[in-house]
């Protein structure tokens, strides 16, 4: 599982909202936590001077991470995204945990800025949340269900492997999700014969999706995991994944991405990107081994 959790902070309460999830993951994985503060010299001004890492990070540790036995504190100067990616390295045992918004000097962290650069370039897995005004970083959370969207590929099942590890350690319920449908260009005007063939194709896709999920549920139950559910849904992948998870509290969404770094597209097109951007649930973005 994860042996080190890297937590980039920028001095804002919004960025600190990742900390309840860091405590949960650190306990579940028996992981060491590394609090990371990066001062970017290009945005430091007289009005927004660099934070004194030692004092600030010690306050965060003492206020929010008392239950974590191993906490390191690191302050560096450089470009935030590059430093974060470098600290995580290429190992599969590192997890970068961060909020998708925060304040760095006079600039905002947005999915179009530091966080998106980290997501695109990091070879480690990521735990991402959308912070909300007023949420307390000291509040305890308890995750109960992990939703795992699958598209039938071995790549997507990398997230399932991580979900299974977490479920064994924490008794999470595993909920497998397959969203299916025809390509948008299939829905063109046609005669009755064409539409009948289209509906038959859609029905075949539905049966294949349900059969695939049933086989995965049986595999997991054969491994001793009893709390496993599945849902096959016709519709829009990102929207339906978010909607399904939002119906119950205390959820985690675990999704895989392509193993390539840089600006390569994510698995299932931009589905993972949209889920990260819009979901109110935390999202575990899993890199494949060697990715």
Buried (B, 14 or more C-beta within 10 A) or exposed (E): BBEBBBBBBBBBBBBBBBBBBBBBBBBBBEBBBBBBBBBBEEEBEEEBEBBEBEEBBBEBBEEBBEEBEEBEBBBBEBBBBBBBBEBBBEEBBBBBBBBBBBBBBEBBBEBEBBBBBBBBBBBBBBBBBBBEEEEEBEEEEEBBBBBBBBBBEEBBBBBBBBBBBBBBEBEBBBBBBBBBBEEEEEEEEEEEEEEEEBEEEBEEBBEBBBEBBEEBBEEBEEEEBEBBEBBBBEEBBBBBBBEBBEEEEEBBBBBBBBBEBEEEEBBBEEBBBBBBBEBEBBBBBBBBEEB
